[in-house]
């Protein structure tokens, strides 16, 4: 029986960073992973592969050049996703190798196999058992797959297997207008696939600022995405000539393929958590406190397996913070409450802090400043004329409380506003700053001027 100070279950973003954090401060660490290489869904089936497809779609469809140069590019229908994703395997392997090197560099022992709890300090991996003072569960998530859907059909996919299809379909139904559903809708639409995006809710991604969502929906419609909102599906079947979706109101929709993107579940089954008094909830999530500690004091959880927000970026920080609490490291005890969202639709969307709706609901007296990319020299150069940088500023002290960007490089651009928010800066910071010219970042200054006009009015 091997003895560790820390045993981590799951070598995705949360597990890697948690293991490295503890090992950095001299703890003996083992990490258990069911697959031969680290990375989890982020590296192998989700984040990196899907973003590779997005870039391939933008490049090969000529989408970025259509407005700028009037270029009309028609993608060869015989082009396969395998061709489009030639770089996917290389990128995934490279990131796995980086994670493996990071773990080895910190002296973390890599244990391949399925983990099952024997007791609160002992875990079985294959034929071996391992004991640890502290255990971190970081097993990630898996697609939610209703039993009523025949996923054995080659034309019905979940969000982990969608990139295994060999041809770009003529048409596709996507169930779920959340982040993943909207991202894939944009990618496949850019590749010439007729997309119908279905959701029982009336709105798309309700956590986002409504103005930003409206702009995104217009852009997606221009891309060719059709929306069926407020439609509750009743059955999904492969009828031989296509995938038929029937709705509660009697309507039906038939497309060549279907992607079910209505949620994910914590990947916690089969670990014996019930046997040690830590049963996951109905979505497979384990409950933790603000220290990422479960009801068992020596067992912590981080990443997708604990639920919202289910982002790789937050998972990494949760893993680090959890281990600082577990071992009493006076280093990183708090998780920032200024958490950014990066949504890789076409165009990109990124947001942090209050929306107009949440500010109104919370009784905050605020002003809004906007800067359109079409009025920005770099925006005109790149041809991105629909983008916008939007600031939400509290009136009484002029502090920036929300930043929302839609357009080219939104997920990069947002961090300027995020840094200002974390520093407690007022909107005057952007008035005083000197920005490179021409840059999209300069849009912050003109959004700030827009706020200033209202603050002085």
Residue, then its C-alpha position, 0 to 999 in steps of 0.5 A: x500500500x502506497x502512502x501519500x500526503x495527497x491523492x488526487x482523483x482525476x487529472x483534468x484542469x482541477x486535478x493537475x493544478x491541485x496536485x501541483x499546488x500541494x507538491x510545490x510546497x513539498x507534499x507527496x502526491x499521487x494522481x489517479x486517472x482512468x486514461x493513459x494521458x492527463x487532460x480530461x474532457x477539456x483536452x480530449x473531447x471538449x474545450x480544446x478540440x471544439x476551439x480547434x474546430x472553431x478556428x478551422x471553421x473560421x479559416x476554411x469558410x472564409x467567414x472573417x473575410x466575407x465582409x472585409x473583402x467580399x470573398x465568397x468561399x464555399x466549403x467542399x462538401x466532401x471535406x471531412x471533420x477529420x481533415x478539418x481537425x488535423x491539428x486537434x490530435x496534435x494540440x491535445x497531445x501537446x497539452x497532455x504532454x505539458x500536463x504530464x511534464x508539469x506533474x512529473x516536474x513536481x514529483x507527482x506519481x501518475x496512477x492509471x486506472x479507475x478509483x474506488x473508495x475503500x474508506x475515507x483515506x483509502x482508494x483502490x486503483x486496479x489491484x492496488x490500494x493507496x492511502x492518503x491524509x487528504x484526497x481531492x476529487x476532481x473527476x470532471x463531468x460527462x454529458x447528460x444522456x436521457x435514457x429515452x434518446x437512442x444515442x446508439x444511432x450514428x446520427x445522434x450525438x452527445x457533446x463528447x462524441x460530436x467531433x467523432x463524426x466523419x462528415x459535415x452533415x447537411x442539417x443538424x438539430x441541436x437541443x440546448x441553447x446554452x454555452x455548448x449548444x450555441x458554440x457548436x451551432x455557430x461552428x457547424x453553421x460556419x461550415x455550411x450545415x443548416x442548424x436549428x437550435x432548440x430550447x424549452x426556455x424562451x431565452x438564450x444563456x440567461x446569465x448574460x446581459x440581455x443586450x449582448x444576447x440580442x446582438x449574438x442572436x442577430x449574428x447567429x441568425x445572419x450565420x444561418x442558425x434558426x432558433x426554436x425557443x420555448x419548444x419542449x421536446x417530447x421524443x427523439x428518434x432515428x426514422x431511417x431518413x433523418x432524426x425526428x424531434x417531436x415537440x409537446x405542442x405536436x410539431x415535428x422537426x427532421x434533420x440529418x443529425x442531432x446533437x444533444x447539448x442540454x447539460x452535463x453531469x458530474x462524473x462520480x458514479x462507480x467510485x463508492x462515494x455512497x459507501x463513505x457517506x458522500x452520495x452525489x446529488x441527482x446531477x452527479x455533483x458532490x457537495x462542498x463548502x466554501x473551502x471546497x471541503x466535503x462532509x468528510x473533513x479530509x476529502x475535497x472536491x474541485x472542478x466540474x464534479x462540484x457543479x456550477x460554473x463548470x469552467x476549466x478556468x475556475x476548476x484550476x483555481x478551485x483545485x489550488x484554493x482547495x489544497x491551500x485550505x487542506x494543508x494550511x498553506x498561507x498562500x491562496x485561500x480565496x477564490x476570486x468572485x470576479x469570474x469571467x465567462x468566455x463563450x466561443x461563439x461566432x462572434x465571441x462573447x465574454x463577460x464579467x460582473x453585473x449585467x444591466x438586469x442584475x444591477x437593476x434587480x439588486x437596486x444599484x444605480x448605474x450608468x452604461x457606456x458603449x463603444x462600437x467596433x465600427x467606430x474603432x480603427x482596428x475594428x474597421x481594419x479587421x472588418x468586425x463592425x458589429x462588436x461592442x465593448x460595454x461597461x456598467x458603472x455604479x453612479x455613486x462612486x464611479x466604480x466599474x461593476x460589469x464588463x461585457x464584450x462581443x466581437x473579435x478577441x472578446x475573450x482576450x479583451x475582457x481581461x482588461x476590464x476584469x483587472x480594473x474591477x479586481x483593483x476596485x478602479x473607477x471608470x476614470x482609469x480608462x479615461x486616463x490610460x493611453x492605449x496603443x493605436x489602432x487596437x480594439x482595447x482602445x474601445x475601453x476609453x470610448x466606452x468610458x467617455x460614454x459613461x462619463x457623459x452620463x455621470x456628468x449629465 
